[in-house]
Amino acid sequence: MRIGLHASEISQSSDDFVGGAVIVAADITRQAKDGQILASSVVKELCDLSGEFEFGEGQEMTLGGLSTPRRVYPVIWSGRP
């Protein structure tokens, strides 16, 4: 299982969600390793306020056809409920 997280406005078309935010989240998911959760810098900044989540060292990745690389962070988790 691989998970990619991003937060932004989206558009809905029929029964699907579309737009740049969806593409970025899909790209983050594709770049995650098996058993890994990756979060965009937007998600990390939102979560940093709560202090409930721990993130590893960020790395630059090219996402969703964006012209400049964006920083993505691994979410530190135990894999257990």
C-alpha positions, -999 to 999 in steps of 0.1 A, spaced: 0 0 0 12 35 -9 -5 68 1 0 103 -12 -16 133 5 -22 168 -8 -46 196 1 -61 220 -24 -93 229 -41 -107 203 -65 -134 201 -92 -160 174 -96 -169 161 -130 -198 135 -129 -187 108 -105 -150 118 -104 -127 145 -90 -104 163 -115 -78 191 -116 -43 199 -106 -47 189 -70 -58 154 -80 -28 150 -103 -4 162 -77 -18 137 -51 -16 109 -77 20 118 -85 29 118 -48 12 84 -44 32 70 -74 65 81 -59 57 66 -24 74 33 -16 54 2 -5 41 9 30 50 46 28 28 77 33 41 108 16 26 143 22 29 175 3 44 206 21 9 220 22 -4 190 42 27 191 65 22 228 73 -15 221 81 -6 192 104 24 210 121 -1 232 139 -17 202 157 16 185 167 -2 151 163 19 139 133 56 134 128 73 139 94 107 128 81 132 148 61 116 163 30 128 158 -5 122 177 -37 100 160 -63 86 171 -97 48 167 -94 18 170 -116 36 186 -145 45 216 -123 75 235 -136 94 236 -103 100 207 -79 80 207 -47 90 193 -13 74 161 -1 76 146 34 73 110 46 48 106 74 63 87 103 39 59 114 40 25 130 17 8 105 -5 -4 133 -39 10 144 
